[in-house]
Amino acid sequence: MKKFPLLLILVSIILLGGCLVNSQDYDDETIEQANNIVESYFKNNYKNVETIEFIGVEKGQLGGMMVKGEVNGEAEFSVSMDEDSFNIGSIGTNDDFPDRKEECKEQECDF
């Protein structure tokens, strides 16, 4: 019976260690560039974007880069972008997210 708790602890350490190894996927310069592009995109394409708080940048499940954060302290977002070209692929938002600007609804505005 003493083997079960030891095995459980060992498996837990291995799993936690694996998570910690991948916690910093990108260097600071890459993260800053990704954050700047997302900020510029939101400010140029959405109404009433006052503040943007970045929570993190990590590797996406399908590859690429995932930038996560909040707009105006409550509207959550996640942006998928190419890690080489920094092109935005998709944007996920919650219901509190600001509306798009009229001139940016049919075609994205420059950012």
N, C-alpha and C positions, 0 to 999 in steps of 0.2 A: 504494500500500500504506500510506502514512502516514495516509490518511483513515480507515481502519478503526479503529486505536487511538484516534484523536481522537473518532470517532463513538461508540465504546464508552464512553469516559470521559464524554462529554456525556450520553449516555443514563443512565449510572449516577448522575451528579449530579442529573439531573432526578428520577429515581426516589427517591433518598435524600431530596432536598429535599421531595418530596411527603409522604413518611412523617414527616418532622420537623415539617411544618406542622400536622399533625393530632395531635401528641403530647399536647397539653393541651386536651382537649375540654370539660372542666368546670372551674368555679372552685373554689377551696379550700373554700368554704362548702357547695357542693353535694356535693363529695366527702366532707366530714366528715359531712354528714347521711346520705348513702347508707351509709357505713361504720358509723355508729351504728345504723341500722336493721338492717343485716345482723348486726352483733354481738348486738343484742338478740334477734333472731330465733333465732340459733343457741343462745344461752345459755338461752332459754326452751323450745326445742323438741328439743334434743339432749342426751344424757347426756355427762358428763365433758368438757365444753368448758372447758379451763383457759386457753388462750391463743389469740388470733386475731391473725394478722399479715396486714395488707392489702398486696397487691403492686401493685394499680393499679385505676383506674376509667377505663373507656374507652367509646366509643360501640360498641354491639353491631352485628353485621353486618346485622341486620334492624331496626335502629333501636333506640331505648331505650338503657339504660345497662347495662354489664357490670362487675360488681365481682369481682375475683379476689384470692385469698389462700390462707392455710394455717391450719388449726386444729391446735393442739398440736404445731406444728413439723413436721408430716409429712403431714397430711391436706389435700389440695388441694381448692379449691372455686371455682366460678364461679357468680355469681348474676345473673340477668337481671332488671332492674326498670324500671318506667316512669319516665322522667326527669322527669315533671311531678308525679305523685302519689306516687312512691317505693314503689308497690305491687310486691311481689315476684312475678315471673311464673314463673320456673323456677330450679331449683338443680341444678347438676352437681357431683358429688363423685367422688373415687376410692375404692378399696376400704378405705383406712385411716380413712375418715371415721367419727366416732362414730355410734352407733345413736340412733334417735329415742327419746324418753321414751315410756313406755307410754301415758300419758294424752294424748299428742300424735300417736299413730299414725293414728287414724281422723279426727281433726279437729285442725287447727293450734291450738296454744296461743297465747294473747295474747302480744304482744311489744312 
